[in-house]
Amino acid sequence: MEFIVEFKYTEGEDPFRDPEDPLMPKANNFRFEVDTKGAKKVRGQLSSYVSALLGSQFRLHTFVILVSGKYARLMFWDRSGATVTRRFIYAREGEAPKHFLSEFLWRYSQASPPQRGHDPTVRPASLEEVQKYGDAPKRLKQENLACHREFRIMTIPDRDDSTKEHDFLISSPSQHHTRSPFGRATRPMVACDMCGNSVFIKDYWRAVVPGIEKEGDIYKILEEHNVPHIAPFGVGNDVREYTTITHTLRNENWACWSSEMVPLRLYRMSMNVVGRSLTNFKSSREYVMAIADAMEGASPLYFLVEIPTCCPFSA
């Protein structure tokens, strides 16, 4: 799926409202979101659709077309929030329609995959590439048996040099993903490196705020101080320049009021070990020892960071 088009029969099902004066949208803290039960239901419906799309694909962002009666709105969604246009007439009913919708579709058809929101650092693997991993693909398919559709090549930057990228084989789509379209969207998965070894991969959008370090840098500090019971770090860093942009738009003159948003940046890392589920312990002693080891490994970390609430919609 490229993007979502949602049709509502009447204008009254539009979950947003436009300010009377578009030049002063922030006057009196104008609220763009309609605060009715039906409007909340429609916004929840849109959120669930976008969550399913972003969760089953590797996307940087996505677009949505919302049609309510003879009106339509265009929406841009990333992990920080959603930006929504003012409504415009798209159908002829005695009034001349605006050509925003046809222009958007034409522009979208001319856009590159990254501009459309596709992550180019995750691509389908060819048969020849899969064969290079030996028996590893069979293990991956078994690990992700319920969801497996195809194999993909995922690139992860090096911790010390983000321009150096390493290839890993993964099963797609991932069976573990968030049910929210916003936030970190942590996606854990088992993968194979170029040597056919099983590794654990963590893909997520990290908060870019003071006081929160990159996870790979924290592991490096732990390694330098010989902290016990931590997983061996593989590679990992920010994925190219992929950052959310919704938070940068809330202060524009045309934007309605919205609360603070957290800027997020795509981050990916690998660990050179794949643990087994904690529910599969062989004895109570083994279970308690695992908890104790985890507490000892985490004891040097005393970071307490308050992250601002992420507001879902920005007009």
C-alpha positions as CSV (number, residue, x, y, z in Angstrom):
1,M,0.0,0.0,0.0
2,E,1.3,3.5,-0.9
3,F,-1.1,5.6,1.2
4,I,-4.6,5.7,2.6
5,V,-7.8,7.3,1.3
6,E,-10.6,7.5,3.8
7,F,-14.1,8.4,2.5
8,K,-16.9,9.8,4.8
9,Y,-20.3,10.3,3.4
10,T,-21.2,13.7,5.0
11,E,-19.3,16.9,5.8
12,G,-20.4,16.5,9.4
13,E,-18.0,13.5,9.8
14,D,-15.0,15.8,9.3
15,P,-13.0,15.4,12.6
16,F,-11.3,18.9,12.1
17,R,-12.5,22.5,11.8
18,D,-10.8,25.4,10.2
19,P,-10.2,28.8,11.8
20,E,-12.4,31.7,10.6
21,D,-9.3,33.8,10.0
22,P,-6.6,31.6,8.4
23,L,-4.0,34.4,9.0
24,M,-4.5,34.2,12.8
25,P,-5.0,30.5,13.5
26,K,-3.5,30.7,17.0
27,A,-5.9,33.4,18.2
28,N,-7.5,32.4,21.5
29,N,-5.7,29.0,21.3
30,F,-8.0,27.9,18.5
31,R,-8.4,24.1,18.6
32,F,-8.2,22.4,15.2
33,E,-9.6,19.1,16.4
34,V,-13.4,18.8,16.8
35,D,-14.1,17.6,20.3
36,T,-17.1,15.3,19.7
37,K,-17.4,11.6,20.2
38,G,-17.8,11.0,16.5
39,A,-14.8,13.2,15.6
40,K,-12.6,11.3,18.1
41,K,-13.8,8.0,16.6
42,V,-12.8,9.1,13.1
43,R,-9.3,10.3,14.3
44,G,-8.9,7.1,16.1
45,Q,-9.8,5.2,12.9
46,L,-7.3,7.1,10.9
47,S,-4.6,6.5,13.5
48,S,-5.3,2.8,13.5
49,Y,-5.0,2.7,9.7
50,V,-1.7,4.6,9.7
51,S,-0.4,2.5,12.6
52,A,-1.0,-0.7,10.5
53,L,0.7,0.8,7.5
54,L,3.8,2.0,9.3
55,G,3.9,-1.2,11.4
56,S,3.9,-3.6,8.4
57,Q,6.3,-1.6,6.3
58,F,9.5,0.2,6.8
59,R,8.4,3.8,6.3
60,L,9.8,7.3,7.1
61,H,6.4,8.9,6.8
62,T,3.1,8.4,4.9
63,F,0.2,10.4,3.5
64,V,-3.5,10.2,3.9
65,I,-6.4,11.7,1.9
66,L,-9.5,12.3,4.0
67,V,-12.8,12.9,2.1
68,S,-15.9,14.2,3.9
69,G,-18.8,14.8,1.6
70,K,-17.7,17.2,-1.2
71,Y,-14.6,18.3,0.8
72,A,-11.2,16.8,1.2
73,R,-8.0,17.2,3.3
74,L,-4.5,16.1,2.8
75,M,-2.5,14.7,5.7
76,F,1.2,14.0,6.3
77,W,2.1,11.6,9.1
78,D,5.4,10.8,10.7
79,R,6.3,9.5,14.1
80,S,6.1,12.9,15.8
81,G,2.6,13.7,14.7
82,A,0.3,14.5,11.8
83,T,-0.1,17.7,9.7
84,V,-3.5,18.4,8.2
85,T,-4.4,20.9,5.5
86,R,-7.5,23.1,5.4
87,R,-10.4,21.5,3.7
88,F,-11.0,22.2,0.0
89,I,-13.8,21.3,-2.4
90,Y,-12.8,18.4,-4.7
91,A,-16.2,17.5,-6.2
92,R,-18.5,19.5,-8.5
93,E,-21.8,20.4,-6.9
94,G,-22.5,23.8,-8.4
95,E,-19.1,25.1,-7.2
96,A,-15.8,25.1,-9.0
97,P,-13.5,22.5,-7.4
98,K,-10.0,23.2,-6.4
99,H,-7.4,21.1,-8.1
100,F,-5.3,20.4,-5.0
101,L,-6.3,16.7,-5.0
102,S,-5.3,16.0,-8.6
103,E,-2.1,18.0,-8.2
104,F,-1.2,16.1,-5.1
105,L,-1.7,12.7,-6.9
106,W,0.3,13.9,-9.9
107,R,3.2,15.2,-7.6
108,Y,3.1,11.9,-5.7
109,S,3.4,9.9,-8.9
110,Q,6.5,11.9,-9.8
111,A,8.1,11.6,-6.3
112,S,11.0,9.3,-5.4
113,P,10.4,6.4,-3.0
114,P,12.0,8.3,0.0
115,Q,9.9,11.3,-0.8
116,R,6.8,9.0,-0.7
117,G,8.1,7.8,2.7
118,H,9.7,4.5,1.8
119,D,12.9,3.7,3.8
120,P,15.6,2.9,1.2
121,T,17.8,1.3,3.8
122,V,15.5,-1.8,3.9
123,R,15.0,-3.4,0.5
124,P,13.8,-6.8,-0.9
125,A,16.5,-9.4,-1.1
126,S,17.2,-11.1,-4.4
127,L,17.4,-14.9,-4.5
128,E,21.1,-14.7,-5.1
129,E,21.5,-12.6,-2.0
130,V,19.5,-14.9,0.2
131,Q,21.5,-17.9,-1.0
132,K,24.7,-16.2,0.3
133,Y,23.5,-16.6,3.8
134,G,23.5,-20.4,3.7
135,D,21.0,-22.1,6.2
136,A,20.4,-18.8,8.0
137,P,17.2,-17.9,6.0
138,K,15.6,-21.1,7.2
139,R,16.2,-20.1,10.8
140,L,14.8,-16.6,10.2
141,K,11.7,-17.9,8.5
142,Q,11.0,-20.3,11.4
143,E,11.5,-17.5,13.9
144,N,9.0,-15.3,12.1
145,L,6.8,-18.1,10.7
146,A,3.4,-16.5,11.4
147,C,4.3,-13.3,9.6
148,H,6.9,-14.2,7.0
149,R,6.3,-13.0,3.5
150,E,9.7,-12.2,2.1
151,F,13.4,-11.7,3.0
152,R,14.8,-8.2,3.1
153,I,18.3,-6.6,3.3
154,M,18.5,-4.1,6.1
155,T,21.5,-1.8,6.5
156,I,22.8,-0.6,9.9
157,P,25.4,2.2,10.3
158,D,28.6,1.6,12.2
159,R,28.8,3.0,15.7
160,D,32.1,4.8,15.1
161,D,31.5,5.8,11.5
162,S,27.9,6.3,10.5
163,T,28.8,6.5,6.8
164,K,29.9,2.8,6.9
165,E,26.9,0.5,6.7
166,H,26.5,-3.2,7.3
167,D,24.0,-5.5,5.6
168,F,21.8,-7.9,7.5
169,L,19.1,-10.3,6.3
170,I,15.7,-10.1,8.0
171,S,12.3,-11.6,7.6
172,S,9.5,-9.2,6.6
173,P,7.1,-8.0,7.9
174,S,8.2,-8.1,11.6
175,Q,5.9,-9.8,14.0
176,H,6.5,-7.2,16.7
177,H,5.5,-3.6,16.2
178,T,3.8,-0.8,18.1
179,R,0.0,-0.2,17.7
180,S,0.5,3.6,17.8
181,P,1.4,5.7,14.8
182,F,3.4,8.0,17.0
183,G,6.4,7.7,19.3
184,R,9.5,5.6,19.3
185,A,7.9,2.6,17.5
186,T,10.5,0.1,18.7
187,R,10.7,-2.9,16.4
188,P,12.8,-5.8,17.7
189,M,13.7,-8.7,15.3
190,V,16.1,-11.5,14.8
191,A,18.4,-11.2,11.8
192,C,21.5,-12.7,10.3
193,D,24.8,-11.0,9.5
194,M,27.0,-11.6,6.4
195,C,28.6,-14.6,8.2
196,G,25.3,-16.3,8.8
197,N,25.3,-15.7,12.5
198,S,22.0,-14.9,14.3
199,V,21.9,-11.4,15.8
200,F,19.3,-9.3,17.5
201,I,18.2,-6.0,15.9
202,K,16.5,-3.1,17.5
203,D,14.9,-0.5,15.1
204,Y,13.3,2.6,16.6
205,W,12.9,6.4,16.5
206,R,15.0,7.9,19.3
207,A,14.1,11.2,21.0
208,V,16.5,14.0,20.1
209,V,16.4,16.0,23.3
210,P,19.2,17.1,25.7
211,G,20.2,14.4,28.2
212,I,19.3,11.4,26.1
213,E,22.4,9.7,24.6
214,K,22.5,7.3,21.7
215,E,22.1,3.7,23.0
216,G,25.3,2.6,21.2
217,D,27.3,5.3,23.0
218,I,25.9,4.1,26.4
219,Y,26.9,0.5,25.6
220,K,30.4,1.8,24.7
221,I,30.7,3.5,28.2
222,L,29.6,0.3,29.9
223,E,32.1,-1.8,27.8
224,E,34.9,0.6,28.8
225,H,34.1,0.1,32.5
226,N,33.8,-3.7,32.2
227,V,30.2,-3.7,33.4
228,P,29.0,-7.3,33.6
229,H,25.9,-9.0,32.2
230,I,25.4,-6.7,29.3
231,A,24.7,-8.0,25.8
232,P,27.7,-7.7,23.3
233,F,27.0,-4.7,21.1
234,G,27.4,-5.2,17.4
235,V,26.9,-2.1,15.2
236,G,24.4,0.8,15.4
237,N,23.9,4.5,14.8
238,D,21.5,7.1,13.4
239,V,20.2,5.9,10.1
240,R,21.4,8.6,7.6
241,E,19.6,11.9,8.1
242,Y,16.1,10.5,8.7
243,T,14.4,12.8,11.2
244,T,10.7,13.7,11.8
245,I,9.6,17.1,10.7
246,T,6.1,17.6,12.1
247,H,7.5,19.3,15.2
248,T,9.2,21.9,13.0
249,L,5.8,23.0,11.6
250,R,3.8,23.7,14.7
251,N,5.3,27.3,15.0
252,E,4.5,28.3,11.4
253,N,2.1,31.2,11.0
254,W,-0.5,29.0,9.3
255,A,-0.5,26.4,12.1
256,C,-3.2,26.2,14.7
257,W,-2.3,25.7,18.4
258,S,-0.7,22.4,19.4
259,S,1.3,21.2,22.4
260,E,5.1,20.6,22.3
261,M,6.3,17.7,20.2
262,V,9.4,15.6,20.5
263,P,11.8,15.5,17.5
264,L,12.6,11.9,16.6
265,R,15.4,10.3,14.6
266,L,15.6,6.9,13.1
267,Y,18.1,4.7,15.0
268,R,19.1,1.1,14.4
269,M,21.5,-1.3,16.3
270,S,22.4,-4.9,16.5
271,M,23.5,-7.1,19.4
272,N,25.7,-10.2,18.8
273,V,23.5,-12.5,20.9
274,V,19.9,-13.7,20.7
275,G,18.4,-14.4,24.1
276,R,15.6,-16.8,24.7
277,S,12.3,-15.8,26.3
278,L,12.4,-15.2,30.0
279,T,9.2,-17.3,30.3
280,N,11.3,-20.3,29.2
281,F,13.3,-20.6,32.4
282,K,14.2,-24.1,33.6
283,S,14.0,-23.4,37.3
284,S,13.1,-20.7,39.8
285,R,16.8,-20.3,40.5
286,E,17.6,-19.6,36.8
287,Y,14.8,-17.0,36.7
288,V,15.9,-15.1,39.8
289,M,19.5,-15.2,38.6
290,A,18.5,-13.6,35.3
291,I,16.7,-10.8,37.1
292,A,19.7,-10.3,39.4
293,D,22.2,-10.2,36.5
294,A,20.0,-7.7,34.6
295,M,19.9,-5.4,37.7
296,E,23.6,-5.6,38.2
297,G,24.2,-4.8,34.5
298,A,21.8,-1.8,34.7
299,S,23.0,-0.5,38.1
300,P,25.6,2.0,36.6
301,L,22.9,3.8,34.7
302,Y,21.3,6.7,36.6
303,F,19.7,8.7,33.8
304,L,16.3,10.2,34.6
305,V,14.8,12.1,31.6
306,E,11.4,13.6,31.4
307,I,10.1,13.5,27.8
308,P,7.5,16.1,26.8
309,T,4.1,14.7,25.8
310,C,3.7,14.1,22.1
311,C,0.7,15.8,20.6
312,P,-0.7,13.8,17.7
313,F,-2.2,16.4,15.4
314,S,-0.9,19.8,14.1
315,A,-3.0,21.9,11.8
